[in-house]
């Protein structure tokens, strides 16, 4: 979206109290910009620091704000880049382009627009799917890859994973779903946050309200649902990508009460150099449920001290 629209939207969100709540926030001195991508999205980006480049990709139910604790740690000696994915947060809500292969080109446009080439990539949830598509399409541009607690469409054991009834939201979309959720975004997201947390109380009301406000923006739920409707295409793309395994170091992280060691099983199907880690006392939402452990884990891997 045009920068003046982003600025107006930012004012609206902050003036209605979103910024004032005690929620995960990126360092306040991060710069902001909007990058128009070749795939016709306007990606809102926050960035700061100097040193090796690391890109942080959030997932569904969050925005780039989820990375607040990790970004605050890494910015001491890294260049940290935090985009909002297409259709989420402050980024635009285009009609299409929600397959992860296309979204990876959004991220490539962001990295190069900021004057960089190679980077480490750290991702969570649907961000994993974008990160994998990015690493598969630009393998010489990814120095290290961290994927946290979400599988890859089409990559085993995907067919077993999607039988879990808690993943009902993978198939909940369309105009009627949009009508049902309109004005009830917090209720819809609460179900997802609660189902996948080891301790739902770790995601406080301020954090929930913060994210729900973004998903209540015009067009945001349509765009959010589109992340899931793209899974069939993502599966086809991933099966092609998997013919050439990733060779960069990969850290596959699962929450103890969520995907746990299954993350490494998934990634060993698509990569040759996979480390395995489990975040204790956490479900899916590791940055809310056990941020200290997660920050130390990611920092150690990026620094080569794992």
Backbone bond lengths (Angstrom), bond angles and torsions (degrees), N, CA, C in turn:
res aa  C-N    CA-C-N  psi(-1)  N-CA   C-N-CA  omega(-1)  CA-C   N-CA-C  phi
1 X - - - 1.452 - - 1.524 108.55 -
2 X 1.337 118.69 153.38 1.466 120.52 -179.50 1.515 111.41 -58.04
3 X 1.353 115.42 151.77 1.459 119.66 -176.81 1.518 112.16 -59.88
4 X 1.333 117.45 -35.33 1.464 118.26 -179.01 1.526 110.88 -67.27
5 X 1.366 116.63 -30.94 1.461 119.33 177.06 1.517 110.14 -71.27
6 X 1.340 115.89 -41.36 1.463 119.88 177.02 1.519 110.63 -59.32
7 X 1.340 115.92 -43.40 1.460 120.04 -179.78 1.525 110.63 -62.41
8 X 1.334 116.25 -43.10 1.457 119.64 179.47 1.517 111.22 -65.38
9 X 1.325 116.21 -41.01 1.451 120.86 178.72 1.518 110.61 -63.98
10 X 1.317 116.61 -42.63 1.461 120.50 178.31 1.512 110.38 -59.26
11 X 1.337 116.60 -43.60 1.469 119.83 179.19 1.522 110.79 -61.75
12 X 1.339 115.93 -43.02 1.456 119.73 -179.69 1.519 111.15 -60.84
13 X 1.336 116.53 -48.14 1.458 120.13 -177.37 1.515 111.50 -65.26
14 X 1.318 116.69 -44.65 1.457 119.58 -177.11 1.525 110.60 -70.68
15 X 1.329 117.21 -36.36 1.461 119.56 -178.27 1.518 111.91 -71.98
16 X 1.349 117.70 -19.95 1.460 120.15 178.03 1.508 111.98 -92.79
17 X 1.337 116.67 7.64 1.451 119.39 169.17 1.498 115.42 103.30
18 X 1.341 118.79 -0.67 1.451 119.98 -177.41 1.520 110.77 -61.76
19 X 1.308 117.53 -41.94 1.461 119.79 -175.78 1.517 112.36 -75.61
20 X 1.325 116.57 -21.86 1.455 119.51 -173.08 1.521 112.69 -79.94
21 X 1.351 116.59 -19.22 1.450 119.41 -176.56 1.522 110.74 -71.96
22 X 1.352 114.35 160.23 1.469 120.16 179.04 1.518 108.64 -82.76
23 X 1.292 116.53 76.69 1.462 123.16 -175.40 1.520 109.17 -123.22
24 X 1.350 117.16 163.86 1.465 118.69 175.50 1.524 111.06 -59.23
25 X 1.318 116.02 128.14 1.459 120.83 179.55 1.521 108.51 -137.19
26 X 1.304 115.93 147.70 1.455 120.76 175.21 1.524 109.66 -73.11
27 X 1.337 116.98 161.14 1.466 118.97 178.29 1.529 110.85 -52.48
28 X 1.333 118.07 135.25 1.463 120.70 -173.43 1.521 114.61 -66.30
29 X 1.353 117.16 -17.73 1.460 118.40 -179.67 1.522 112.62 -90.92
30 X 1.319 118.45 6.43 1.458 120.25 174.82 1.530 109.36 -64.37
31 X 1.323 115.57 139.43 1.463 121.05 173.71 1.525 109.24 -78.17
32 X 1.324 116.15 161.44 1.465 121.38 177.97 1.516 109.54 -129.41
33 X 1.314 115.14 149.69 1.456 121.31 173.49 1.520 107.82 -156.56
34 X 1.319 116.23 168.77 1.459 122.20 173.69 1.523 107.83 -125.16
35 X 1.319 116.53 128.82 1.460 122.69 -177.34 1.522 109.00 -110.22
36 X 1.313 116.74 120.78 1.468 120.72 173.78 1.516 108.25 -83.54
37 X 1.326 116.67 124.14 1.461 120.73 -172.73 1.530 111.47 -98.11
38 X 1.333 116.84 160.54 1.472 119.79 177.21 1.526 113.30 -59.49
39 X 1.345 116.74 -24.55 1.469 121.16 178.73 1.528 111.69 -90.32
40 X 1.334 116.80 18.29 1.460 123.70 169.65 1.530 113.79 66.65
41 X 1.313 115.37 44.40 1.465 120.62 169.61 1.518 108.60 -122.35
42 X 1.310 115.87 153.39 1.461 121.54 173.73 1.523 107.22 -109.36
43 X 1.315 115.97 106.49 1.455 121.90 -172.84 1.525 109.60 -98.02
44 X 1.325 114.37 119.58 1.465 121.81 177.37 1.522 108.75 -79.61
45 X 1.333 115.43 130.69 1.465 120.24 -172.95 1.522 109.42 -133.02
46 X 1.326 114.86 139.39 1.455 121.50 169.21 1.524 107.97 -119.34
47 X 1.332 115.48 143.51 1.463 118.21 -174.53 1.523 109.61 -155.41
48 X 1.343 114.58 156.06 1.454 119.59 178.59 1.515 110.50 -172.05
49 X 1.321 115.18 169.44 1.455 121.46 176.68 1.516 113.73 88.42
50 X 1.330 114.71 176.49 1.456 122.67 175.95 1.517 108.15 -137.82
51 X 1.322 114.80 157.11 1.457 119.82 179.93 1.514 110.51 116.59
52 X 1.339 117.86 -163.80 1.466 120.86 -179.92 1.525 111.01 -54.55
53 X 1.311 115.93 142.11 1.463 121.13 -174.52 1.530 110.18 -86.37
54 X 1.325 115.39 134.31 1.461 121.29 172.60 1.519 108.89 -132.43
55 X 1.332 116.24 131.51 1.460 123.12 179.25 1.521 107.98 -105.45
56 X 1.333 117.22 130.30 1.456 123.22 -178.97 1.528 109.09 -110.48
57 X 1.337 117.03 119.61 1.460 122.48 -176.80 1.529 110.15 -113.20
58 X 1.322 116.49 117.87 1.463 122.41 -178.41 1.519 110.78 -79.62
59 X 1.331 115.41 177.61 1.452 121.08 178.44 1.511 112.75 -119.71
60 X 1.345 114.90 -163.16 1.452 122.71 -178.81 1.523 109.91 -77.53
61 X 1.330 115.42 143.55 1.453 120.61 -176.57 1.515 113.30 85.78
62 X 1.314 116.45 -2.11 1.462 123.41 -179.35 1.523 109.05 -130.89
63 X 1.318 115.66 -177.47 1.457 124.77 163.64 1.523 106.13 -135.06
64 X 1.309 117.70 -173.06 1.457 120.41 176.31 1.514 113.69 -58.02
65 X 1.342 117.23 -18.34 1.460 120.44 178.79 1.523 112.71 -59.62
66 X 1.332 117.90 -24.36 1.468 120.31 -177.24 1.519 112.08 -58.21
67 X 1.335 116.91 -23.89 1.462 121.44 -174.81 1.526 112.96 -86.78
68 X 1.334 118.45 9.88 1.459 120.32 -176.24 1.516 115.22 -46.55
69 X 1.347 119.69 -54.96 1.471 119.37 -178.05 1.527 113.48 -63.59
70 X 1.328 117.33 -39.35 1.459 119.98 -179.73 1.520 111.09 -70.34
71 X 1.323 116.84 -42.47 1.463 120.31 179.67 1.521 110.64 -62.04
72 X 1.334 117.06 -40.80 1.465 120.49 179.98 1.522 111.76 -62.77
73 X 1.319 116.98 -33.89 1.462 120.93 177.35 1.533 111.31 -75.19
74 X 1.320 117.24 -48.82 1.458 120.71 -173.53 1.522 113.31 -70.15
75 X 1.332 117.46 -28.99 1.464 119.94 -174.52 1.531 111.87 -65.50
76 X 1.309 117.59 -15.08 1.468 120.47 178.06 1.522 111.78 -61.98
77 X 1.348 117.42 -30.39 1.458 119.51 -177.35 1.529 113.18 -147.59
78 X 1.324 116.75 20.64 1.457 122.41 176.33 1.526 109.76 -134.69
79 X 1.310 115.17 158.44 1.460 121.44 162.35 1.517 106.63 -87.76
80 X 1.322 116.54 117.52 1.460 121.79 -174.45 1.525 109.01 -108.84
81 X 1.330 116.20 126.23 1.465 122.70 -179.06 1.520 108.11 -119.26
82 X 1.345 116.32 124.39 1.466 120.98 -175.71 1.533 109.39 -128.31
83 X 1.323 117.46 95.11 1.465 119.00 175.09 1.524 111.57 -86.18
84 X 1.328 116.33 154.54 1.459 121.31 162.02 1.525 106.77 -88.86
85 X 1.321 117.19 129.31 1.458 120.13 -179.86 1.529 111.44 -60.94
86 X 1.305 115.10 156.39 1.469 120.15 176.75 1.531 109.79 -51.83
87 X 1.334 114.76 132.48 1.447 120.49 176.93 1.510 115.33 84.26
88 X 1.335 118.14 0.25 1.457 121.32 -175.11 1.530 109.53 -130.44
89 X 1.327 115.99 148.49 1.459 120.75 176.78 1.511 111.95 64.11
90 X 1.343 115.56 -131.63 1.465 121.37 -179.09 1.525 112.77 -86.39
91 X 1.329 118.83 -5.27 1.464 119.90 -179.80 1.527 110.37 -75.07
92 X 1.318 115.59 164.41 1.460 120.43 -176.82 1.523 111.25 -72.65
93 X 1.339 115.35 165.88 1.463 122.47 -176.94 1.528 109.49 -118.24
94 X 1.320 118.13 67.59 1.470 119.23 -178.64 1.521 111.59 -65.80
95 X 1.324 115.80 164.47 1.459 120.19 -177.88 1.522 112.35 -66.74
96 X 1.330 116.97 -35.12 1.455 119.84 -175.00 1.519 112.24 -135.74
97 X 1.325 114.43 -167.69 1.457 120.49 177.59 1.516 114.12 87.51
98 X 1.339 118.15 21.90 1.460 120.21 -176.21 1.531 113.17 -91.36
99 X 1.325 116.79 -1.81 1.459 117.59 168.64 1.529 107.70 -63.52
100 X 1.302 117.18 148.48 1.459 120.92 -170.72 1.525 112.08 -75.91
101 X 1.327 116.77 -22.30 1.461 120.42 174.12 1.526 110.26 -63.77
102 X 1.321 116.44 -43.12 1.470 120.29 176.80 1.516 110.94 -68.72
103 X 1.325 117.36 -42.57 1.467 119.44 -179.19 1.533 111.58 -63.54
104 X 1.327 116.36 -29.61 1.466 119.14 175.55 1.524 110.69 -62.96
105 X 1.326 117.03 -34.86 1.464 118.64 177.46 1.529 111.03 -70.26
106 X 1.346 116.89 -28.99 1.471 119.51 171.57 1.523 109.86 -58.49
107 X 1.335 116.08 -46.76 1.460 120.67 -176.70 1.518 110.88 -67.32
108 X 1.312 116.51 -37.60 1.470 118.64 176.79 1.520 110.59 -62.37
109 X 1.328 116.97 -39.90 1.461 120.68 178.27 1.523 110.94 -63.38
110 X 1.326 116.90 -37.34 1.464 120.64 178.44 1.530 110.64 -64.43
111 X 1.327 116.39 -48.84 1.469 120.46 -177.74 1.526 110.79 -59.25
112 X 1.317 117.06 -47.00 1.465 119.55 -177.10 1.524 111.73 -72.98
113 X 1.334 118.08 -33.25 1.467 120.32 178.07 1.520 111.37 -63.15
114 X 1.324 116.84 -29.16 1.462 121.04 178.75 1.528 111.93 -87.67
115 X 1.332 116.26 5.20 1.456 120.34 173.82 1.517 115.11 87.46
116 X 1.332 117.26 19.82 1.456 120.77 -177.42 1.520 110.65 -115.08
117 X 1.314 115.88 169.27 1.461 121.28 -179.69 1.519 110.58 -128.72
118 X 1.327 117.44 -66.25 1.460 121.34 -179.27 1.527 110.60 -96.79
119 X 1.334 115.23 152.05 1.464 119.93 -178.67 1.515 109.93 -159.34
120 X 1.310 116.10 155.74 1.453 121.46 161.64 1.524 107.21 -83.26
121 X 1.327 116.52 151.09 1.463 121.14 -179.46 1.523 108.27 -127.54
122 X 1.340 115.37 129.36 1.460 122.88 177.61 1.517 107.54 -121.20
123 X 1.334 117.16 130.13 1.462 119.35 -172.62 1.519 111.62 -141.89
124 X 1.329 114.71 158.58 1.466 122.78 178.38 1.518 108.76 -138.47
125 X 1.347 116.51 141.23 1.453 122.27 171.00 1.538 110.07 60.05
126 X 1.322 118.69 -132.48 1.465 120.23 179.87 1.524 111.12 -60.17
127 X 1.333 116.71 -26.13 1.461 118.89 172.81 1.521 112.06 -55.81
128 X 1.351 118.00 -31.88 1.470 120.69 176.35 1.521 111.18 -58.07
129 X 1.323 115.15 -41.73 1.455 120.37 -176.05 1.525 110.66 -67.76
130 X 1.325 115.78 -38.88 1.462 120.19 175.64 1.526 110.10 -67.77
131 X 1.336 116.26 -42.23 1.463 121.03 -179.06 1.522 111.03 -63.23
132 X 1.330 117.12 -41.11 1.469 119.14 178.47 1.531 110.87 -64.66
133 X 1.331 116.34 -44.19 1.467 119.38 177.99 1.522 111.07 -62.04
134 X 1.330 116.33 -35.32 1.471 120.62 177.44 1.524 110.44 -66.11
135 X 1.328 116.63 -48.64 1.461 120.26 -178.55 1.522 111.51 -65.37
136 X 1.328 117.13 -34.59 1.462 120.61 -179.76 1.527 111.77 -71.51
137 X 1.330 116.64 -35.48 1.468 119.96 -179.10 1.530 112.76 -85.01
138 X 1.339 115.87 -27.94 1.468 120.55 -177.26 1.527 110.13 -129.58
139 X 1.339 117.03 57.99 1.474 118.97 -171.86 1.516 114.28 -63.23
140 X 1.324 117.48 -28.45 1.464 119.45 179.67 1.524 112.23 -81.51
141 X 1.319 117.04 -2.34 1.464 121.20 179.93 1.530 112.51 -103.91
142 X 1.329 117.27 -4.13 1.464 121.94 -177.83 1.518 109.10 -111.68
143 X 1.310 115.96 115.51 1.462 120.83 -177.13 1.528 111.88 -82.76
144 X 1.303 116.97 -41.65 1.459 122.93 174.94 1.516 108.08 -146.23
145 X 1.341 115.55 154.13 1.460 120.84 -178.11 1.530 109.23 -132.86
146 X 1.336 115.78 129.73 1.463 122.48 174.39 1.523 107.61 -118.91
147 X 1.324 116.58 124.76 1.468 121.20 176.88 1.526 108.17 -121.49
148 X 1.339 116.05 131.25 1.456 121.23 -171.62 1.528 111.11 -123.42
149 X 1.302 116.11 110.43 1.458 126.32 161.79 1.524 116.25 57.42
150 X 1.316 116.54 54.17 1.464 121.73 165.71 1.521 107.54 -165.27
151 X 1.336 117.66 141.52 1.461 121.35 -178.16 1.526 111.87 -79.86
152 X 1.314 115.00 -179.90 1.464 121.77 178.56 1.521 109.36 -113.41
153 X 1.326 118.72 125.16 1.467 119.94 178.33 1.525 112.12 -52.91
154 X 1.336 114.95 132.13 1.454 120.60 176.40 1.507 115.69 83.73
155 X 1.341 117.94 -7.89 1.465 121.61 -178.07 1.531 108.24 -105.25
156 X 1.331 117.94 124.57 1.467 119.96 -178.47 1.523 112.33 -54.52
157 X 1.349 115.75 143.24 1.478 128.11 3.62 1.533 114.45 -94.27
158 X 1.312 117.66 49.06 1.463 122.14 -177.14 1.532 112.25 -50.80
159 X 1.342 117.80 -47.01 1.456 120.01 -175.68 1.526 111.90 -63.03
160 X 1.309 117.81 -30.60 1.463 120.74 175.95 1.527 110.96 -77.03
161 X 1.316 116.01 -41.40 1.464 120.46 -177.46 1.519 111.58 -59.89
162 X 1.322 117.31 -43.61 1.468 119.87 -173.39 1.523 112.79 -71.87
163 X 1.331 118.22 -5.39 1.467 120.64 174.32 1.526 112.28 -78.20
164 X 1.321 117.80 -11.30 1.462 122.28 179.18 1.528 108.92 -65.12
165 X 1.342 118.94 120.97 1.469 119.75 -177.21 1.526 114.00 -62.92
166 X 1.332 117.41 -18.08 1.461 119.17 177.30 1.529 111.77 -67.88
167 X 1.319 116.80 -13.43 1.465 120.61 179.76 1.522 111.89 -94.11
168 X 1.324 116.70 27.41 1.459 121.93 177.39 1.515 112.00 -52.94
169 X 1.325 116.43 -31.78 1.468 119.65 -174.40 1.526 112.19 -70.05
170 X 1.322 117.91 -14.55 1.465 119.69 175.89 1.533 110.72 -62.57
171 X 1.329 116.43 -27.49 1.461 121.16 -175.59 1.529 112.39 -115.74
172 X 1.317 116.12 18.03 1.465 121.28 179.76 1.523 107.72 -107.01
173 X 1.316 116.09 102.85 1.463 119.98 -177.46 1.522 109.16 -166.94
174 X 1.316 115.82 174.84 1.452 120.95 -179.01 1.516 112.00 106.24
175 X 1.331 117.02 170.83 1.471 120.87 -175.62 1.523 114.00 -57.58
176 X 1.340 117.69 -39.75 1.464 118.62 -179.52 1.519 111.36 -68.16
177 X 1.337 116.83 -37.90 1.465 120.10 176.14 1.525 110.24 -63.21
178 X 1.320 116.57 -39.92 1.464 119.73 177.62 1.524 110.91 -60.90
179 X 1.326 116.94 -41.95 1.458 120.71 179.30 1.523 111.11 -66.01
180 X 1.311 116.88 -39.57 1.460 120.26 -179.66 1.529 112.09 -64.82
181 X 1.318 116.00 -37.00 1.461 120.51 -175.17 1.527 111.98 -85.53
182 X 1.321 117.91 -23.10 1.470 121.30 -175.69 1.529 110.97 -54.21
183 X 1.334 115.58 122.82 1.450 121.44 -177.77 1.517 113.83 81.33
184 X 1.346 115.85 -4.68 1.467 121.70 -179.70 1.527 111.10 -125.27
185 X 1.326 115.91 27.23 1.466 119.81 -175.11 1.524 112.08 -59.31
186 X 1.319 116.76 -38.01 1.464 120.05 179.98 1.534 110.44 -63.33
187 X 1.331 118.03 -41.21 1.465 121.44 179.11 1.525 110.29 -62.09
188 X 1.323 116.06 -47.01 1.471 121.74 178.99 1.529 110.91 -59.15
189 X 1.325 116.93 -48.62 1.460 120.55 -177.95 1.523 112.01 -69.99
190 X 1.334 117.26 -33.44 1.461 119.96 176.59 1.524 111.09 -56.13
191 X 1.314 116.90 -41.05 1.463 120.10 -179.40 1.532 110.25 -61.25
192 X 1.309 116.96 -42.19 1.462 121.07 -179.32 1.529 110.02 -70.39
193 X 1.323 117.37 -47.16 1.463 120.21 178.97 1.528 110.93 -58.61
194 X 1.327 117.14 -44.48 1.459 120.61 -176.01 1.524 112.33 -70.27
195 X 1.321 116.82 -41.69 1.468 120.54 -177.30 1.520 112.73 -63.27
196 X 1.322 116.88 -29.73 1.459 119.23 -172.19 1.528 113.47 -110.40
197 X 1.310 117.09 10.18 1.467 121.33 176.37 1.521 109.72 -100.15
198 X 1.328 116.76 141.98 1.464 120.07 170.30 1.519 109.53 -68.93
199 X 1.323 116.39 -37.31 1.467 122.91 178.75 1.524 107.65 -137.74
200 X 1.343 117.25 95.26 1.467 119.78 -177.10 1.519 114.42 -55.15
201 X 1.330 118.02 -24.73 1.466 119.82 -178.94 1.519 112.35 -66.27
202 X 1.348 117.20 -17.24 1.464 120.00 178.01 1.529 111.60 -68.48
203 X 1.323 117.40 -18.14 1.473 122.00 175.32 1.523 106.09 -101.96
204 X 1.319 116.32 97.52 1.459 119.87 -170.53 1.530 111.95 -77.13
205 X 1.327 115.49 170.57 1.457 120.50 -176.69 1.519 112.61 -62.17
206 X 1.329 116.98 -36.76 1.462 119.68 179.82 1.530 110.67 -62.90
207 X 1.323 116.13 -42.71 1.461 120.42 178.71 1.526 110.62 -64.97
208 X 1.313 116.70 -43.25 1.467 120.62 -179.99 1.529 111.44 -63.04
209 X 1.327 116.35 -44.41 1.466 119.54 178.69 1.531 111.18 -63.58
210 X 1.320 115.40 -38.69 1.453 121.05 -179.78 1.527 111.24 -57.82
211 X 1.326 116.29 -52.00 1.456 119.35 -178.04 1.527 111.88 -72.54
212 X 1.327 117.24 -39.98 1.462 119.91 -179.08 1.529 111.42 -59.01
213 X 1.331 117.32 -34.20 1.465 120.26 179.03 1.521 111.67 -62.07
214 X 1.325 117.69 -36.53 1.455 119.99 177.98 1.526 111.29 -69.58
215 X 1.333 116.72 -39.48 1.459 119.89 -179.16 1.521 111.89 -74.76
216 X 1.334 117.55 -12.71 1.460 121.63 175.60 1.527 112.89 -88.05
217 X 1.324 118.51 -5.01 1.457 120.98 179.25 1.529 110.51 -65.05
218 X 1.328 118.43 153.32 1.468 120.66 -179.79 1.531 111.58 -54.75
219 X 1.306 115.40 127.18 1.457 120.96 177.94 1.507 115.15 83.88
220 X 1.324 118.16 -7.54 1.466 119.84 -172.97 1.522 112.64 -71.80
221 X 1.331 118.48 -40.31 1.458 118.61 179.73 1.523 111.24 -71.19
222 X 1.322 117.95 -36.82 1.470 119.23 174.07 1.516 110.00 -57.41
223 X 1.346 115.72 -45.65 1.462 120.03 179.81 1.530 111.08 -66.79
224 X 1.331 116.60 -39.43 1.458 119.38 178.69 1.517 111.80 -62.31
225 X 1.329 116.89 -45.95 1.456 120.19 177.81 1.526 111.29 -60.78
226 X 1.333 116.64 -33.86 1.464 120.63 -179.12 1.528 112.12 -63.37
227 X 1.344 116.96 -25.56 1.467 119.19 175.00 1.529 110.13 -58.22
228 X 1.334 116.79 -35.84 1.459 121.59 -177.26 1.528 112.39 -85.77
229 X 1.329 117.05 -37.19 1.464 118.27 179.23 1.518 111.14 -64.12
230 X 1.334 117.28 -20.35 1.465 121.39 178.84 1.522 113.13 -80.01
231 X 1.334 118.64 -5.61 1.468 119.97 -174.05 1.525 113.01 -59.46
232 X 1.325 117.78 -35.56 1.469 118.88 -179.89 1.529 110.53 -62.81
233 X 1.322 116.49 -44.32 1.467 119.43 176.35 1.523 110.65 -67.09
234 X 1.327 117.09 -39.10 1.460 120.32 178.02 1.525 110.90 -58.87
235 X 1.332 116.86 -41.60 1.466 120.62 179.92 1.525 110.75 -61.37
236 X 1.318 116.01 -43.34 1.467 119.30 178.76 1.526 110.87 -63.65
237 X 1.326 116.12 -44.13 1.467 119.97 179.71 1.528 110.91 -64.22
238 X 1.341 116.78 -42.48 1.463 119.63 -177.74 1.522 111.97 -65.30
239 X 1.306 117.17 -35.49 1.456 119.47 178.96 1.524 111.46 -66.22
240 X 1.314 116.63 -30.19 1.464 120.40 173.48 1.523 110.42 -73.56
241 X 1.328 116.45 -46.76 1.469 120.56 178.41 1.527 111.13 -56.00
242 X 1.327 117.25 -39.07 1.468 121.70 -172.89 1.524 112.90 -67.31
243 X 1.327 117.57 -12.57 1.461 119.43 177.43 1.527 111.49 -64.70
244 X 1.329 116.21 -23.61 1.469 121.65 176.71 1.521 107.86 -122.28
245 X 1.317 117.09 103.34 1.448 120.48 -174.76 1.525 111.91 -68.13
246 X 1.326 115.16 146.13 1.455 120.96 174.48 1.522 109.52 -65.14
247 X 1.320 116.34 144.17 1.468 120.28 179.63 1.523 113.15 -114.57
248 X 1.319 118.85 -11.03 1.471 120.04 177.27 1.524 109.52 -70.66
249 X 1.342 118.88 156.98 1.467 120.80 176.06 1.530 111.12 -60.33
250 X 1.321 115.27 134.57 1.465 121.91 -179.46 1.526 108.93 -124.99
251 X 1.327 115.96 132.17 1.456 121.97 171.53 1.523 107.48 -107.61
252 X 1.339 116.23 117.07 1.461 122.34 -179.40 1.523 108.31 -104.03
253 X 1.331 116.43 114.92 1.463 122.43 -170.91 1.523 109.72 -117.23
254 X 1.331 116.01 132.27 1.452 120.93 174.25 1.507 110.81 -126.30
255 X 1.331 116.56 147.58 1.452 119.91 171.83 1.522 109.92 -72.21
256 X 1.323 116.57 142.46 1.465 121.02 -176.58 1.526 111.76 -55.97
257 X 1.337 117.87 -39.09 1.453 122.37 -179.04 1.528 111.89 -98.05
258 X 1.327 116.69 18.49 1.461 121.15 -179.98 1.526 108.59 -131.72
259 X 1.314 118.57 -119.23 1.463 120.17 -175.52 1.522 113.88 -77.07
260 X 1.333 117.69 -22.46 1.452 120.47 175.32 1.519 113.01 46.99
261 X 1.349 118.49 -132.34 1.467 121.61 -176.86 1.523 114.48 -70.14
262 X 1.335 117.30 -9.83 1.468 119.17 178.35 1.521 111.10 -61.97
263 X 1.336 117.00 -28.25 1.461 119.09 179.31 1.532 111.25 -58.42
264 X 1.323 116.94 -40.10 1.466 119.68 179.25 1.524 110.60 -69.15
265 X 1.332 117.81 -35.12 1.465 120.99 176.32 1.520 109.92 -59.51
266 X 1.335 115.73 -46.59 1.469 120.47 178.64 1.520 110.68 -59.05
267 X 1.313 116.60 -51.41 1.462 119.96 -171.88 1.522 112.89 -70.97
268 X 1.322 117.96 -26.35 1.474 118.71 177.24 1.522 111.96 -70.73
269 X 1.319 117.01 -13.74 1.462 120.23 172.68 1.519 112.59 -77.48
270 X 1.343 117.23 -15.92 1.464 119.30 -175.09 1.523 113.30 -128.59
271 X 1.335 117.78 -1.21 1.469 120.90 -175.84 1.527 109.62 -144.44
272 X 1.328 116.22 152.63 1.468 121.18 -175.21 1.517 113.62 -98.90
273 X 1.332 118.56 -16.84 1.464 122.05 -173.28 1.525 108.89 -129.11
274 X 1.350 115.08 80.76 1.466 121.01 -171.04 1.525 110.55 -114.45
275 X 1.332 115.13 125.27 1.458 121.51 169.58 1.520 108.04 -98.46
276 X 1.327 116.12 149.70 1.460 122.01 -176.79 1.516 110.06 -115.83
277 X 1.340 116.66 138.24 1.458 120.65 176.17 1.521 109.59 -148.79
278 X 1.328 115.49 149.30 1.466 122.65 177.83 1.522 108.48 -125.96
279 X 1.317 116.50 131.45 1.463 121.84 177.90 1.519 108.14 -87.88
280 X 1.339 118.34 114.76 1.464 120.27 -178.03 1.525 111.68 -72.33
281 X 1.333 114.65 159.45 1.467 121.44 176.41 1.523 111.82 52.03
282 X 1.325 115.90 40.87 1.465 120.17 -178.75 1.519 110.20 -150.19
283 X 1.317 114.14 145.04 1.441 120.80 166.46 1.521 108.98 -93.33
284 X 1.329 114.98 -134.85 1.464 120.90 -175.70 1.516 113.16 -72.35
285 X 1.335 117.22 -32.96 1.466 121.39 -168.40 1.527 110.24 -91.95
286 X 1.325 116.08 67.73 1.470 121.10 -168.43 1.520 113.03 -62.59
287 X 1.326 118.57 -31.69 1.460 119.90 -178.57 1.526 111.99 -75.42
288 X 1.312 117.67 -17.16 1.458 122.05 173.63 1.525 111.27 -95.32
289 X 1.334 116.87 -38.23 1.456 121.07 -170.87 1.530 113.56 -87.29
290 X 1.315 117.89 -35.14 1.461 120.19 178.11 1.532 109.52 -149.45
291 X 1.334 117.06 65.70 1.469 119.95 -175.05 1.519 113.23 -65.88
292 X 1.315 119.16 -36.06 1.463 120.35 -177.17 1.519 110.99 -62.06
293 X 1.327 116.86 -47.46 1.462 120.26 179.16 1.523 110.51 -63.33
294 X 1.340 116.87 -42.74 1.455 120.91 -176.87 1.521 111.58 -64.70
295 X 1.324 116.52 -42.41 1.469 119.99 178.79 1.524 110.47 -62.26
296 X 1.321 117.62 -46.06 1.467 120.57 179.76 1.526 111.36 -63.24
297 X 1.323 116.21 -39.27 1.461 120.99 179.83 1.521 111.69 -62.98
298 X 1.319 116.39 -49.75 1.475 120.75 -178.80 1.510 110.57 -66.87
299 X 1.328 116.93 -44.45 1.473 121.23 177.92 1.534 110.87 -57.10
300 X 1.331 117.63 -45.19 1.447 120.50 -179.81 1.514 112.27 -61.55
301 X 1.331 116.94 -41.38 1.470 120.36 179.59 1.524 111.02 -66.13
302 X 1.328 116.61 -45.74 1.464 119.58 -179.03 1.528 111.43 -64.66
303 X 1.323 116.25 -34.01 1.469 120.70 179.89 1.526 112.87 -84.12
304 X 1.317 117.41 -1.48 1.456 120.38 -179.79 1.499 114.19 75.81
305 X 1.351 117.30 24.89 1.467 121.51 -177.63 1.524 112.35 -111.96
306 X 1.344 116.00 14.89 1.460 118.89 -178.36 1.533 110.38 -70.98
